[in-house]
Amino acid sequence: MELELYTPDDKFVMKLDRDEALLGSYPIDGGCRIHVIDRSGATLGEYEDVSRVENG
């Protein structure tokens, strides 16, 4: 998973890539957006369909 920080007017600021850092250590102001990029290969809704779960 990757995190990116954008300003309120959608300009890229930086990647939030220090795993040990707390969110408060980044220059995040009101109105900023944190964009999450999931590179795990999971598809949208993959874990919502319980009909594929084996019962028993």
C-alpha distance matrix in Angstrom:
0.0 3.8 6.8 10.2 13.6 16.4 20.1 22.0 23.4 20.0 20.2 17.2 17.6 14.9 11.3 10.5 9.6 12.0 10.6 14.3 15.0 15.9 15.1 18.8 18.9 17.4 19.9 18.9 22.1 23.2 22.1 19.0 15.9 12.2 10.3 6.8 5.5 4.6 5.7 7.1 10.3 11.2 13.5 14.5 16.9 16.5 17.0 19.7 22.5 24.4 27.2 25.6 25.6 28.6 31.1 33.4
3.8 0.0 3.8 6.7 10.3 13.2 16.9 19.3 20.4 17.0 16.9 13.6 13.9 11.1 7.6 7.4 7.1 10.3 10.1 13.8 13.8 14.8 13.5 17.0 16.8 14.8 17.0 16.2 19.4 20.9 19.8 16.3 13.5 10.0 8.1 5.8 5.0 6.6 7.8 10.3 13.1 14.2 16.0 16.6 19.4 19.4 20.2 22.5 25.4 27.6 30.4 28.9 29.1 32.2 34.7 37.0
6.8 3.8 0.0 3.8 6.8 10.0 13.6 15.8 17.4 14.3 14.3 11.3 11.1 8.8 5.9 5.2 6.8 9.9 10.3 13.4 12.3 12.8 10.7 14.0 14.0 11.7 13.6 12.5 15.6 17.1 16.1 12.7 10.0 6.4 5.6 4.8 6.4 9.0 11.1 13.5 16.1 16.7 18.1 17.9 20.5 21.2 21.7 23.5 26.7 28.9 31.9 30.8 31.0 34.2 36.5 38.8
10.2 6.7 3.8 0.0 3.8 6.6 10.3 13.0 14.1 11.0 10.5 7.5 7.6 5.9 4.4 5.6 8.3 11.5 12.9 15.7 13.9 14.3 11.7 14.3 14.1 11.0 11.9 10.9 13.7 15.4 14.1 10.4 8.2 5.6 5.1 6.6 8.2 11.6 13.5 16.5 18.7 19.4 20.3 19.9 22.7 23.8 24.5 26.1 29.3 31.7 34.6 33.7 34.1 37.4 39.7 42.2
13.6 10.3 6.8 3.8 0.0 3.8 6.9 9.8 11.5 9.0 8.6 6.2 5.4 5.4 6.1 6.8 10.4 12.8 14.6 16.7 14.2 13.9 10.8 12.5 12.6 9.0 8.9 7.7 10.1 11.9 10.9 7.1 5.9 4.8 6.4 9.2 11.5 14.9 17.2 20.0 22.2 22.6 23.2 22.3 25.0 26.4 27.0 28.2 31.5 33.9 36.9 36.3 36.6 40.0 42.1 44.6
16.4 13.2 10.0 6.6 3.8 0.0 3.8 6.6 7.7 5.3 5.3 4.5 5.3 7.4 9.2 10.6 14.0 16.6 18.4 20.5 17.8 17.3 13.9 15.1 15.4 11.8 10.5 8.8 9.9 11.0 9.1 5.7 5.1 6.3 7.5 11.1 13.3 16.9 19.3 22.3 24.0 24.3 24.3 23.2 25.9 27.7 28.5 29.4 32.7 35.3 38.1 37.8 38.4 41.9 43.9 46.6
20.1 16.9 13.6 10.3 6.9 3.8 0.0 3.8 5.3 5.1 5.2 6.6 6.7 9.8 12.4 13.5 17.0 19.2 21.2 22.8 19.8 18.8 15.4 15.7 16.2 12.6 10.2 8.5 8.1 9.0 7.1 4.7 6.4 9.0 10.8 14.5 17.0 20.6 23.0 26.0 27.7 27.8 27.7 26.2 28.7 30.8 31.5 32.1 35.4 38.0 40.9 40.8 41.3 44.9 46.8 49.5
22.0 19.3 15.8 13.0 9.8 6.6 3.8 0.0 3.8 5.5 7.5 9.8 10.5 13.5 15.7 16.5 20.1 22.2 23.9 25.4 22.3 20.9 17.2 17.4 18.6 15.3 12.8 10.3 8.7 7.9 4.9 4.8 6.7 10.3 12.1 15.8 18.5 22.0 24.8 27.5 29.0 28.7 28.1 26.2 28.5 30.9 31.6 31.6 35.0 37.6 40.5 40.7 41.3 45.0 46.7 49.5
23.4 20.4 17.4 14.1 11.5 7.7 5.3 3.8 0.0 3.8 5.9 9.2 10.9 14.3 16.7 18.2 21.7 24.2 26.0 27.9 24.9 23.9 20.3 20.6 21.4 17.9 15.4 13.4 12.1 11.7 8.7 8.3 9.3 12.5 13.4 17.2 19.3 22.9 25.4 28.4 29.5 29.5 28.7 26.9 29.5 32.0 33.0 33.1 36.2 39.1 41.7 41.9 42.8 46.5 48.4 51.4
20.0 17.0 14.3 11.0 9.0 5.3 5.1 5.5 3.8 0.0 3.8 6.4 9.0 11.8 13.8 15.6 18.9 21.7 23.5 25.7 23.1 22.4 18.9 19.9 20.5 16.8 14.9 13.1 12.9 12.9 9.9 8.1 7.7 10.2 10.3 14.0 15.7 19.4 21.7 24.9 25.9 26.1 25.4 23.9 26.7 29.0 30.2 30.5 33.6 36.5 39.1 39.0 40.0 43.7 45.8 48.7
20.2 16.9 14.3 10.5 8.6 5.3 5.2 7.5 5.9 3.8 0.0 3.8 6.3 9.6 12.2 14.6 17.6 20.4 22.7 24.9 22.2 22.1 18.9 19.7 19.5 15.7 13.8 12.9 13.1 14.2 11.9 9.5 9.7 11.4 11.6 15.1 16.4 20.2 22.1 25.5 26.7 27.4 27.1 26.0 29.1 31.0 32.2 33.0 36.0 38.9 41.5 41.1 42.1 45.7 47.9 50.7
17.2 13.6 11.3 7.5 6.2 4.5 6.6 9.8 9.2 6.4 3.8 0.0 3.8 6.1 8.5 11.3 14.0 17.0 19.3 21.7 19.3 19.6 16.7 18.0 17.4 13.6 12.4 12.0 13.4 15.0 13.3 10.0 9.5 9.9 9.8 12.9 13.9 17.7 19.3 22.7 24.2 25.2 25.3 24.7 27.8 29.3 30.6 31.7 34.7 37.5 40.2 39.5 40.3 43.8 46.1 48.8
17.6 13.9 11.1 7.6 5.4 5.3 6.7 10.5 10.9 9.0 6.3 3.8 0.0 3.8 7.3 9.5 12.4 14.7 17.5 19.3 16.6 17.0 14.4 15.2 14.2 10.4 9.1 9.5 11.3 13.8 13.0 9.6 10.0 10.1 11.1 13.9 15.4 19.0 20.6 23.8 25.8 26.8 27.3 26.7 29.7 31.0 31.9 33.2 36.4 38.9 41.8 41.1 41.6 45.0 47.1 49.7
14.9 11.1 8.8 5.9 5.4 7.4 9.8 13.5 14.3 11.8 9.6 6.1 3.8 0.0 3.8 6.4 8.8 11.3 14.1 16.2 13.9 14.9 12.9 14.3 12.8 9.3 9.4 10.3 13.1 15.8 15.3 11.6 11.2 10.0 10.6 12.5 13.6 16.9 18.2 21.2 23.6 24.8 25.8 25.6 28.6 29.5 30.3 32.0 35.2 37.5 40.4 39.4 39.7 43.0 45.3 47.6
11.3 7.6 5.9 4.4 6.1 9.2 12.4 15.7 16.7 13.8 12.2 8.5 7.3 3.8 0.0 3.8 5.5 8.7 11.2 13.8 12.2 13.6 11.9 14.2 12.8 9.9 11.3 11.8 15.0 17.5 16.9 13.1 11.8 9.4 9.4 10.2 10.9 13.8 14.9 17.8 20.3 21.6 23.0 23.2 26.1 26.6 27.4 29.3 32.4 34.7 37.6 36.4 36.6 39.7 42.1 44.4
10.5 7.4 5.2 5.6 6.8 10.6 13.5 16.5 18.2 15.6 14.6 11.3 9.5 6.4 3.8 0.0 3.8 6.1 8.1 10.5 8.7 9.9 8.4 11.1 10.0 7.7 10.1 10.5 14.1 16.6 16.6 13.0 11.7 8.8 9.7 9.9 11.3 13.7 15.2 17.5 20.5 21.4 23.0 23.0 25.5 26.0 26.2 28.2 31.5 33.4 36.6 35.4 35.2 38.3 40.4 42.6
9.6 7.1 6.8 8.3 10.4 14.0 17.0 20.1 21.7 18.9 17.6 14.0 12.4 8.8 5.5 3.8 0.0 3.8 5.9 8.9 8.4 10.8 10.6 13.4 11.8 10.3 13.2 14.0 17.7 20.3 20.3 16.7 15.3 12.1 12.2 11.4 11.9 13.5 14.1 16.2 19.4 20.7 22.9 23.5 26.0 25.9 26.2 28.6 31.7 33.4 36.5 34.9 34.7 37.5 39.8 41.7
12.0 10.3 9.9 11.5 12.8 16.6 19.2 22.2 24.2 21.7 20.4 17.0 14.7 11.3 8.7 6.1 3.8 0.0 3.8 5.5 5.4 8.6 9.7 12.2 10.0 9.9 13.3 14.6 18.4 21.1 21.8 18.4 17.5 14.4 15.2 14.3 15.2 16.4 17.0 18.4 21.9 23.1 25.5 26.1 28.3 28.1 27.9 30.4 33.5 34.9 38.1 36.6 36.0 38.6 40.7 42.4
10.6 10.1 10.3 12.9 14.6 18.4 21.2 23.9 26.0 23.5 22.7 19.3 17.5 14.1 11.2 8.1 5.9 3.8 0.0 3.8 5.6 8.2 9.8 12.8 11.6 12.0 15.7 16.3 20.0 22.3 22.9 19.8 18.4 14.9 15.6 14.0 14.8 15.2 15.9 16.6 20.3 21.1 23.8 24.5 26.3 25.8 25.3 27.9 31.0 32.1 35.4 33.8 32.9 35.5 37.4 38.9
14.3 13.8 13.4 15.7 16.7 20.5 22.8 25.4 27.9 25.7 24.9 21.7 19.3 16.2 13.8 10.5 8.9 5.5 3.8 0.0 3.8 6.7 9.6 11.8 10.3 11.9 15.8 16.7 20.3 22.8 24.0 21.1 20.3 17.1 18.4 17.1 18.3 18.8 19.6 20.1 23.8 24.4 27.2 27.6 29.2 28.7 27.8 30.3 33.5 34.4 37.8 36.3 35.1 37.5 39.2 40.5
15.0 13.8 12.3 13.9 14.2 17.8 19.8 22.3 24.9 23.1 22.2 19.3 16.6 13.9 12.2 8.7 8.4 5.4 5.6 3.8 0.0 3.8 6.5 8.2 6.5 8.2 12.1 13.1 16.7 19.3 20.8 18.0 17.7 14.9 16.8 16.3 18.1 19.2 20.5 21.5 25.1 25.6 27.9 28.0 29.6 29.7 28.9 31.0 34.4 35.5 39.0 37.8 36.8 39.4 41.0 42.5
15.9 14.8 12.8 14.3 13.9 17.3 18.8 20.9 23.9 22.4 22.1 19.6 17.0 14.9 13.6 9.9 10.8 8.6 8.2 6.7 3.8 0.0 3.8 5.4 5.5 7.7 11.2 11.5 14.7 16.9 18.6 16.3 16.2 13.8 16.3 16.0 18.5 19.7 21.6 22.4 25.9 25.9 27.9 27.5 28.8 29.3 28.2 29.9 33.5 34.5 38.1 37.3 36.1 38.9 40.3 41.8
15.1 13.5 10.7 11.7 10.8 13.9 15.4 17.2 20.3 18.9 18.9 16.7 14.4 12.9 11.9 8.4 10.6 9.7 9.8 9.6 6.5 3.8 0.0 3.8 5.4 5.9 8.8 8.2 11.4 13.3 14.9 12.6 12.5 10.4 13.3 13.6 16.5 18.2 20.6 21.8 25.0 24.8 26.4 25.6 27.1 28.0 27.1 28.6 32.2 33.5 37.1 36.5 35.7 38.7 40.1 41.9
18.8 17.0 14.0 14.3 12.5 15.1 15.7 17.4 20.6 19.9 19.7 18.0 15.2 14.3 14.2 11.1 13.4 12.2 12.8 11.8 8.2 5.4 3.8 0.0 3.8 5.4 7.5 7.4 10.0 12.2 14.6 12.9 13.9 12.7 16.0 16.9 20.0 21.9 24.3 25.6 28.8 28.5 30.0 29.0 30.5 31.5 30.6 31.8 35.6 36.8 40.4 40.0 39.1 42.1 43.3 45.1
18.9 16.8 14.0 14.1 12.6 15.4 16.2 18.6 21.4 20.5 19.5 17.4 14.2 12.8 12.8 10.0 11.8 10.0 11.6 10.3 6.5 5.5 5.4 3.8 0.0 3.8 6.8 8.4 11.5 14.5 16.7 14.4 15.4 14.0 16.9 17.8 20.3 22.4 24.3 25.8 29.1 29.4 31.1 30.5 32.3 33.0 32.3 33.9 37.5 38.8 42.4 41.6 40.8 43.7 45.2 46.9
17.4 14.8 11.7 11.0 9.0 11.8 12.6 15.3 17.9 16.8 15.7 13.6 10.4 9.3 9.9 7.7 10.3 9.9 12.0 11.9 8.2 7.7 5.9 5.4 3.8 0.0 3.8 5.6 9.2 12.4 14.1 11.4 12.4 11.1 14.1 15.4 18.0 20.5 22.5 24.5 27.5 27.9 29.3 28.7 30.7 31.7 31.4 32.9 36.5 38.1 41.5 40.8 40.3 43.4 45.1 47.1
19.9 17.0 13.6 11.9 8.9 10.5 10.2 12.8 15.4 14.9 13.8 12.4 9.1 9.4 11.3 10.1 13.2 13.3 15.7 15.8 12.1 11.2 8.8 7.5 6.8 3.8 0.0 3.8 6.4 10.1 11.9 9.5 11.6 11.5 14.7 16.9 19.5 22.5 24.6 26.9 29.7 30.0 31.1 30.1 32.3 33.6 33.5 34.7 38.3 40.1 43.5 43.0 42.7 46.0 47.6 49.7
18.9 16.2 12.5 10.9 7.7 8.8 8.5 10.3 13.4 13.1 12.9 12.0 9.5 10.3 11.8 10.5 14.0 14.6 16.3 16.7 13.1 11.5 8.2 7.4 8.4 5.6 3.8 0.0 3.8 6.9 8.6 6.3 8.5 8.9 12.5 14.9 18.0 20.9 23.5 25.7 28.3 28.2 29.0 27.6 29.6 31.3 31.0 31.9 35.6 37.5 40.9 40.6 40.4 43.7 45.3 47.5
22.1 19.4 15.6 13.7 10.1 9.9 8.1 8.7 12.1 12.9 13.1 13.4 11.3 13.1 15.0 14.1 17.7 18.4 20.0 20.3 16.7 14.7 11.4 10.0 11.5 9.2 6.4 3.8 0.0 3.8 6.3 5.7 9.1 10.9 14.4 17.3 20.6 23.6 26.4 28.6 31.0 30.6 31.0 29.3 31.2 33.2 33.0 33.5 37.2 39.1 42.5 42.5 42.4 45.8 47.2 49.6
23.2 20.9 17.1 15.4 11.9 11.0 9.0 7.9 11.7 12.9 14.2 15.0 13.8 15.8 17.5 16.6 20.3 21.1 22.3 22.8 19.3 16.9 13.3 12.2 14.5 12.4 10.1 6.9 3.8 0.0 3.8 5.6 8.8 11.4 14.8 17.7 21.2 24.1 27.3 29.3 31.4 30.7 30.7 28.6 30.2 32.5 32.2 32.3 36.0 38.0 41.3 41.6 41.6 45.1 46.3 48.8
22.1 19.8 16.1 14.1 10.9 9.1 7.1 4.9 8.7 9.9 11.9 13.3 13.0 15.3 16.9 16.6 20.3 21.8 22.9 24.0 20.8 18.6 14.9 14.6 16.7 14.1 11.9 8.6 6.3 3.8 0.0 3.8 6.5 9.9 12.7 16.0 19.4 22.4 25.6 27.8 29.5 28.8 28.4 26.2 28.0 30.5 30.5 30.5 34.0 36.3 39.4 39.8 40.1 43.7 45.0 47.7
19.0 16.3 12.7 10.4 7.1 5.7 4.7 4.8 8.3 8.1 9.5 10.0 9.6 11.6 13.1 13.0 16.7 18.4 19.8 21.1 18.0 16.3 12.6 12.9 14.4 11.4 9.5 6.3 5.7 5.6 3.8 0.0 3.8 6.8 9.8 13.2 16.3 19.5 22.5 24.9 26.8 26.4 26.4 24.6 26.7 28.9 29.1 29.4 33.0 35.3 38.4 38.5 38.7 42.3 43.9 46.5
15.9 13.5 10.0 8.2 5.9 5.1 6.4 6.7 9.3 7.7 9.7 9.5 10.0 11.2 11.8 11.7 15.3 17.5 18.4 20.3 17.7 16.2 12.5 13.9 15.4 12.4 11.6 8.5 9.1 8.8 6.5 3.8 0.0 3.8 6.2 9.7 12.9 16.0 19.1 21.5 23.2 22.7 22.6 20.8 23.0 25.2 25.6 26.0 29.5 31.9 34.9 34.9 35.3 38.9 40.6 43.3
12.2 10.0 6.4 5.6 4.8 6.3 9.0 10.3 12.5 10.2 11.4 9.9 10.1 10.0 9.4 8.8 12.1 14.4 14.9 17.1 14.9 13.8 10.4 12.7 14.0 11.1 11.5 8.9 10.9 11.4 9.9 6.8 3.8 0.0 3.8 6.5 9.9 12.9 15.9 18.2 20.2 19.9 20.3 18.9 21.2 22.9 23.1 24.0 27.5 29.8 32.9 32.6 32.8 36.3 38.2 40.8
10.3 8.1 5.6 5.1 6.4 7.5 10.8 12.1 13.4 10.3 11.6 9.8 11.1 10.6 9.4 9.7 12.2 15.2 15.6 18.4 16.8 16.3 13.3 16.0 16.9 14.1 14.7 12.5 14.4 14.8 12.7 9.8 6.2 3.8 0.0 3.8 6.6 9.9 12.9 15.5 17.1 17.0 17.2 16.0 18.7 20.3 21.1 22.2 25.4 28.0 30.9 30.3 30.9 34.4 36.6 39.3
6.8 5.8 4.8 6.6 9.2 11.1 14.5 15.8 17.2 14.0 15.1 12.9 13.9 12.5 10.2 9.9 11.4 14.3 14.0 17.1 16.3 16.0 13.6 16.9 17.8 15.4 16.9 14.9 17.3 17.7 16.0 13.2 9.7 6.5 3.8 0.0 3.8 6.4 9.6 11.8 13.8 13.6 14.2 13.5 16.2 17.3 18.0 19.5 22.7 25.1 28.0 27.2 27.7 31.1 33.3 36.0
5.5 5.0 6.4 8.2 11.5 13.3 17.0 18.5 19.3 15.7 16.4 13.9 15.4 13.6 10.9 11.3 11.9 15.2 14.8 18.3 18.1 18.5 16.5 20.0 20.3 18.0 19.5 18.0 20.6 21.2 19.4 16.3 12.9 9.9 6.6 3.8 0.0 3.8 6.3 9.2 10.8 11.4 12.2 12.4 15.6 16.1 17.4 19.4 22.1 24.7 27.3 26.1 26.9 30.2 32.7 35.4
4.6 6.6 9.0 11.6 14.9 16.9 20.6 22.0 22.9 19.4 20.2 17.7 19.0 16.9 13.8 13.7 13.5 16.4 15.2 18.8 19.2 19.7 18.2 21.9 22.4 20.5 22.5 20.9 23.6 24.1 22.4 19.5 16.0 12.9 9.9 6.4 3.8 0.0 3.8 5.6 7.4 7.9 9.4 10.3 13.2 13.1 14.3 16.7 19.3 21.7 24.3 22.8 23.4 26.7 29.3 31.9
5.7 7.8 11.1 13.5 17.2 19.3 23.0 24.8 25.4 21.7 22.1 19.3 20.6 18.2 14.9 15.2 14.1 17.0 15.9 19.6 20.5 21.6 20.6 24.3 24.3 22.5 24.6 23.5 26.4 27.3 25.6 22.5 19.1 15.9 12.9 9.6 6.3 3.8 0.0 3.8 5.5 7.8 10.0 12.0 15.0 14.0 15.7 18.5 20.6 22.9 25.1 23.2 23.9 26.9 29.8 32.3
7.1 10.3 13.5 16.5 20.0 22.3 26.0 27.5 28.4 24.9 25.5 22.7 23.8 21.2 17.8 17.5 16.2 18.4 16.6 20.1 21.5 22.4 21.8 25.6 25.8 24.5 26.9 25.7 28.6 29.3 27.8 24.9 21.5 18.2 15.5 11.8 9.2 5.6 3.8 0.0 3.8 5.5 8.8 11.3 13.5 11.8 13.1 16.4 18.2 20.2 22.4 20.2 20.6 23.4 26.4 28.8
10.3 13.1 16.1 18.7 22.2 24.0 27.7 29.0 29.5 25.9 26.7 24.2 25.8 23.6 20.3 20.5 19.4 21.9 20.3 23.8 25.1 25.9 25.0 28.8 29.1 27.5 29.7 28.3 31.0 31.4 29.5 26.8 23.2 20.2 17.1 13.8 10.8 7.4 5.5 3.8 0.0 3.8 6.4 9.7 12.1 10.2 12.4 15.4 16.7 19.0 20.7 18.4 19.5 22.3 25.5 28.1
11.2 14.2 16.7 19.4 22.6 24.3 27.8 28.7 29.5 26.1 27.4 25.2 26.8 24.8 21.6 21.4 20.7 23.1 21.1 24.4 25.6 25.9 24.8 28.5 29.4 27.9 30.0 28.2 30.6 30.7 28.8 26.4 22.7 19.9 17.0 13.6 11.4 7.9 7.8 5.5 3.8 0.0 3.8 6.7 8.5 6.5 8.7 11.7 13.1 15.5 17.4 15.4 16.5 19.6 22.7 25.4
13.5 16.0 18.1 20.3 23.2 24.3 27.7 28.1 28.7 25.4 27.1 25.3 27.3 25.8 23.0 23.0 22.9 25.5 23.8 27.2 27.9 27.9 26.4 30.0 31.1 29.3 31.1 29.0 31.0 30.7 28.4 26.4 22.6 20.3 17.2 14.2 12.2 9.4 10.0 8.8 6.4 3.8 0.0 3.8 6.2 5.3 8.6 10.5 11.7 14.7 16.3 14.9 16.7 20.0 23.0 26.1
14.5 16.6 17.9 19.9 22.3 23.2 26.2 26.2 26.9 23.9 26.0 24.7 26.7 25.6 23.2 23.0 23.5 26.1 24.5 27.6 28.0 27.5 25.6 29.0 30.5 28.7 30.1 27.6 29.3 28.6 26.2 24.6 20.8 18.9 16.0 13.5 12.4 10.3 12.0 11.3 9.7 6.7 3.8 0.0 3.8 5.5 8.1 8.8 10.7 14.0 15.9 15.4 17.1 20.7 23.2 26.5
16.9 19.4 20.5 22.7 25.0 25.9 28.7 28.5 29.5 26.7 29.1 27.8 29.7 28.6 26.1 25.5 26.0 28.3 26.3 29.2 29.6 28.8 27.1 30.5 32.3 30.7 32.3 29.6 31.2 30.2 28.0 26.7 23.0 21.2 18.7 16.2 15.6 13.2 15.0 13.5 12.1 8.5 6.2 3.8 0.0 3.8 5.5 5.1 7.1 10.4 12.5 12.5 14.0 17.8 20.0 23.4
16.5 19.4 21.2 23.8 26.4 27.7 30.8 30.9 32.0 29.0 31.0 29.3 31.0 29.5 26.6 26.0 25.9 28.1 25.8 28.7 29.7 29.3 28.0 31.5 33.0 31.7 33.6 31.3 33.2 32.5 30.5 28.9 25.2 22.9 20.3 17.3 16.1 13.1 14.0 11.8 10.2 6.5 5.3 5.5 3.8 0.0 3.8 5.7 6.6 9.4 11.4 10.2 11.7 15.3 17.9 21.2
17.0 20.2 21.7 24.5 27.0 28.5 31.5 31.6 33.0 30.2 32.2 30.6 31.9 30.3 27.4 26.2 26.2 27.9 25.3 27.8 28.9 28.2 27.1 30.6 32.3 31.4 33.5 31.0 33.0 32.2 30.5 29.1 25.6 23.1 21.1 18.0 17.4 14.3 15.7 13.1 12.4 8.7 8.6 8.1 5.5 3.8 0.0 3.8 5.8 7.4 10.3 9.6 9.9 13.5 15.7 18.8
19.7 22.5 23.5 26.1 28.2 29.4 32.1 31.6 33.1 30.5 33.0 31.7 33.2 32.0 29.3 28.2 28.6 30.4 27.9 30.3 31.0 29.9 28.6 31.8 33.9 32.9 34.7 31.9 33.5 32.3 30.5 29.4 26.0 24.0 22.2 19.5 19.4 16.7 18.5 16.4 15.4 11.7 10.5 8.8 5.1 5.7 3.8 0.0 3.8 6.0 9.0 9.7 10.3 14.1 15.7 19.1
22.5 25.4 26.7 29.3 31.5 32.7 35.4 35.0 36.2 33.6 36.0 34.7 36.4 35.2 32.4 31.5 31.7 33.5 31.0 33.5 34.4 33.5 32.2 35.6 37.5 36.5 38.3 35.6 37.2 36.0 34.0 33.0 29.5 27.5 25.4 22.7 22.1 19.3 20.6 18.2 16.7 13.1 11.7 10.7 7.1 6.6 5.8 3.8 0.0 3.8 5.5 6.5 8.1 11.7 13.6 17.2
24.4 27.6 28.9 31.7 33.9 35.3 38.0 37.6 39.1 36.5 38.9 37.5 38.9 37.5 34.7 33.4 33.4 34.9 32.1 34.4 35.5 34.5 33.5 36.8 38.8 38.1 40.1 37.5 39.1 38.0 36.3 35.3 31.9 29.8 28.0 25.1 24.7 21.7 22.9 20.2 19.0 15.5 14.7 14.0 10.4 9.4 7.4 6.0 3.8 0.0 3.8 5.3 5.3 8.8 10.0 13.6
27.2 30.4 31.9 34.6 36.9 38.1 40.9 40.5 41.7 39.1 41.5 40.2 41.8 40.4 37.6 36.6 36.5 38.1 35.4 37.8 39.0 38.1 37.1 40.4 42.4 41.5 43.5 40.9 42.5 41.3 39.4 38.4 34.9 32.9 30.9 28.0 27.3 24.3 25.1 22.4 20.7 17.4 16.3 15.9 12.5 11.4 10.3 9.0 5.5 3.8 0.0 3.8 5.5 8.0 9.4 13.1
25.6 28.9 30.8 33.7 36.3 37.8 40.8 40.7 41.9 39.0 41.1 39.5 41.1 39.4 36.4 35.4 34.9 36.6 33.8 36.3 37.8 37.3 36.5 40.0 41.6 40.8 43.0 40.6 42.5 41.6 39.8 38.5 34.9 32.6 30.3 27.2 26.1 22.8 23.2 20.2 18.4 15.4 14.9 15.4 12.5 10.2 9.6 9.7 6.5 5.3 3.8 0.0 3.8 6.4 9.2 12.7
25.6 29.1 31.0 34.1 36.6 38.4 41.3 41.3 42.8 40.0 42.1 40.3 41.6 39.7 36.6 35.2 34.7 36.0 32.9 35.1 36.8 36.1 35.7 39.1 40.8 40.3 42.7 40.4 42.4 41.6 40.1 38.7 35.3 32.8 30.9 27.7 26.9 23.4 23.9 20.6 19.5 16.5 16.7 17.1 14.0 11.7 9.9 10.3 8.1 5.3 5.5 3.8 0.0 3.8 6.3 9.6
28.6 32.2 34.2 37.4 40.0 41.9 44.9 45.0 46.5 43.7 45.7 43.8 45.0 43.0 39.7 38.3 37.5 38.6 35.5 37.5 39.4 38.9 38.7 42.1 43.7 43.4 46.0 43.7 45.8 45.1 43.7 42.3 38.9 36.3 34.4 31.1 30.2 26.7 26.9 23.4 22.3 19.6 20.0 20.7 17.8 15.3 13.5 14.1 11.7 8.8 8.0 6.4 3.8 0.0 3.8 6.6
31.1 34.7 36.5 39.7 42.1 43.9 46.8 46.7 48.4 45.8 47.9 46.1 47.1 45.3 42.1 40.4 39.8 40.7 37.4 39.2 41.0 40.3 40.1 43.3 45.2 45.1 47.6 45.3 47.2 46.3 45.0 43.9 40.6 38.2 36.6 33.3 32.7 29.3 29.8 26.4 25.5 22.7 23.0 23.2 20.0 17.9 15.7 15.7 13.6 10.0 9.4 9.2 6.3 3.8 0.0 3.7
33.4 37.0 38.8 42.2 44.6 46.6 49.5 49.5 51.4 48.7 50.7 48.8 49.7 47.6 44.4 42.6 41.7 42.4 38.9 40.5 42.5 41.8 41.9 45.1 46.9 47.1 49.7 47.5 49.6 48.8 47.7 46.5 43.3 40.8 39.3 36.0 35.4 31.9 32.3 28.8 28.1 25.4 26.1 26.5 23.4 21.2 18.8 19.1 17.2 13.6 13.1 12.7 9.6 6.6 3.7 0.0
